[in-house]
């Protein structure tokens, strides 16, 4: 149990960053209709099933011009 407590300092910030990226990407996907590539369903799948990298990929390659 002590090992988990030692790593919690590193795990908690990474989990919060991952959650923030995912929520931000999902809100943007669901509220906007324009995407640079792909469609809404494809980006939802990418963001939900590719944990940390999915939202980053969306913000780099999928987010369309406002």
C-alpha positions as CSV (number, residue, x, y, z in Angstrom):
1,X,0.0,0.0,0.0
2,X,2.9,2.4,0.6
3,X,4.0,1.9,-3.0
4,X,0.7,3.2,-4.2
5,X,0.9,6.3,-1.9
6,X,4.4,7.0,-3.3
7,X,3.2,7.0,-6.9
8,X,-0.1,8.8,-6.2
9,X,1.8,12.1,-6.4
10,X,2.6,11.4,-10.0
11,X,-0.7,9.5,-11.0
12,X,-3.2,12.1,-9.7
13,X,-1.9,15.1,-11.8
14,X,-1.7,12.9,-14.9
15,X,-5.2,11.6,-14.3
16,X,-6.5,15.2,-13.9
17,X,-4.8,16.4,-17.1
18,X,-6.2,13.4,-19.0
19,X,-9.7,14.1,-17.6
20,X,-9.5,17.8,-18.5
21,X,-8.3,17.1,-22.0
22,X,-11.0,14.5,-22.6
23,X,-13.8,16.8,-21.2
24,X,-12.6,19.7,-23.2
25,X,-12.4,17.7,-26.4
26,X,-15.8,16.1,-25.9
27,X,-17.5,19.5,-25.2
28,X,-15.9,21.0,-28.3
29,X,-16.9,18.0,-30.5
30,X,-20.5,18.1,-29.3
31,X,-21.0,21.8,-29.6
32,X,-19.3,22.5,-33.0
33,X,-20.2,21.2,-36.4
34,X,-17.1,21.9,-38.4
35,X,-14.0,19.6,-38.3
36,X,-10.9,19.8,-40.4
37,X,-11.0,16.0,-41.1
38,X,-13.4,13.3,-40.2
39,X,-16.8,13.6,-38.6
40,X,-18.4,13.8,-35.2
41,X,-18.8,10.1,-34.6
42,X,-15.2,9.4,-35.6
43,X,-13.8,12.0,-33.3
44,X,-15.9,10.9,-30.4
45,X,-14.6,7.4,-30.8
46,X,-11.0,8.6,-31.0
47,X,-11.3,10.8,-27.9
48,X,-13.1,8.2,-25.8
49,X,-11.0,5.1,-26.6
50,X,-7.5,6.5,-27.1
51,X,-7.0,7.8,-23.6
52,X,-4.6,10.8,-23.5
53,X,-3.5,10.9,-27.0
54,X,-7.0,11.0,-28.6
55,X,-7.9,14.5,-27.3
56,X,-4.5,15.8,-28.3
57,X,-4.9,14.4,-31.8
58,X,-8.3,16.0,-32.0
59,X,-7.0,19.4,-31.0
60,X,-4.1,19.2,-33.4
61,X,-5.7,17.7,-36.4
62,X,-9.5,17.6,-36.1
63,X,-10.6,20.9,-34.7
64,X,-11.9,23.1,-37.5
65,X,-11.7,26.8,-38.0
66,X,-14.3,28.7,-36.1
